[in-house]
Amino acid sequence: MNLLSLPFVVIGAAVALFLGSFGVTSVVENKGRAALLSLVLFLLFVSIWFGGFSVFSPGEHILAGVVVPVAAFLLIFFMPIGRRKEQKVAAVTERVDERDVIFSRAG
């Protein structure tokens, strides 16, 4: 078992957990098409990811070719970019019409 096997398995388990939870949520919400698609994607992903790992027993170069791009994507995806926007909260000085609150974020 090489050094990159653990991140490979953890990434695969995280994606499989996401697809599985998406499928369970779709079943609970009675969304047949979404449940079917998530089940198919779950089975396809698990069979390719873990089946290929157990059958082919890839070397470190192949594992690095999978783990490094996924880790780089996750790092870039969750990196905060841009400036923080300050929110100004002012005291309410007039009566609030609740009908206007519905459309307050549209503008």
C-alpha positions in Angstrom: 0.0 0.0 0.0 1.6 3.2 -1.1 1.4 6.7 0.3 -1.3 8.0 -2.1 -3.7 5.1 -1.5 -5.3 6.7 1.5 -6.2 10.0 -0.2 -7.5 8.0 -3.2 -9.8 6.0 -1.0 -10.9 9.1 1.0 -11.7 11.1 -2.1 -13.7 8.1 -3.5 -15.5 7.6 -0.3 -16.5 11.3 -0.1 -17.8 11.3 -3.6 -19.7 8.0 -3.1 -21.1 9.4 0.2 -22.3 12.5 -1.6 -24.0 10.5 -4.4 -25.5 8.1 -1.9 -26.9 10.8 0.2 -28.3 12.6 -2.9 -30.0 9.3 -3.8 -31.5 8.8 -0.3 -32.7 12.4 -0.3 -34.3 12.0 -3.8 -36.1 8.8 -2.6 -37.4 10.6 0.5 -38.7 13.5 -1.6 -40.4 11.1 -4.1 -38.3 12.3 -7.0 -38.0 9.1 -9.1 -35.8 10.4 -11.9 -33.3 12.0 -9.6 -33.2 8.9 -7.4 -32.6 6.7 -10.5 -29.9 8.9 -11.9 -28.1 9.2 -8.5 -28.3 5.4 -8.1 -26.8 4.8 -11.5 -24.1 7.4 -11.0 -23.3 5.9 -7.6 -23.0 2.4 -8.9 -21.0 3.5 -11.9 -18.6 5.7 -9.8 -18.1 3.0 -7.2 -17.5 0.3 -9.7 -15.0 2.3 -11.7 -13.2 4.1 -8.8 -12.9 1.2 -6.3 -13.1 -1.6 -8.8 -10.3 -0.2 -10.9 -8.3 0.4 -7.8 -8.6 -3.2 -6.6 -8.3 -4.9 -10.0 -5.5 -2.9 -11.6 -3.6 -2.0 -8.4 -2.3 1.3 -9.9 1.2 2.6 -9.1 2.0 5.9 -7.4 2.2 7.8 -10.7 -1.4 6.9 -11.6 -2.7 7.6 -8.1 -0.8 11.0 -8.1 -2.4 11.7 -11.5 -5.8 11.3 -9.9 -5.3 12.7 -6.3 -3.3 15.8 -7.2 -5.8 17.3 -9.7 -8.7 16.6 -7.4 -6.9 18.1 -4.4 -5.9 21.1 -6.5 -9.5 21.6 -7.6 -10.8 21.4 -4.0 -8.2 23.8 -2.8 -9.0 26.3 -5.5 -12.8 25.8 -5.1 -12.8 26.5 -1.3 -10.2 29.3 -1.4 -11.7 32.7 -0.6 -11.2 35.0 -3.5 -12.1 38.7 -3.6 -12.8 41.3 -1.0 -15.2 40.9 1.8 -18.3 43.0 1.5 -19.2 44.9 4.6 -22.8 44.8 5.5 -24.3 47.9 6.9 -27.2 47.5 9.3 -29.1 50.6 10.0 -31.8 51.3 12.5 -35.3 51.2 11.1 -36.6 54.7 11.1 -39.9 54.2 9.2 -42.7 51.7 9.1 -41.8 48.6 7.1 -44.2 47.3 4.5 -43.8 43.5 4.4 -44.8 43.4 0.7 -41.6 45.3 -0.1 -39.5 42.8 1.8 -40.3 40.1 -0.6 -38.7 41.9 -3.5 -35.9 43.5 -1.5 -33.1 41.2 -2.9 -34.3 41.5 -6.5 -32.8 44.9 -7.1 
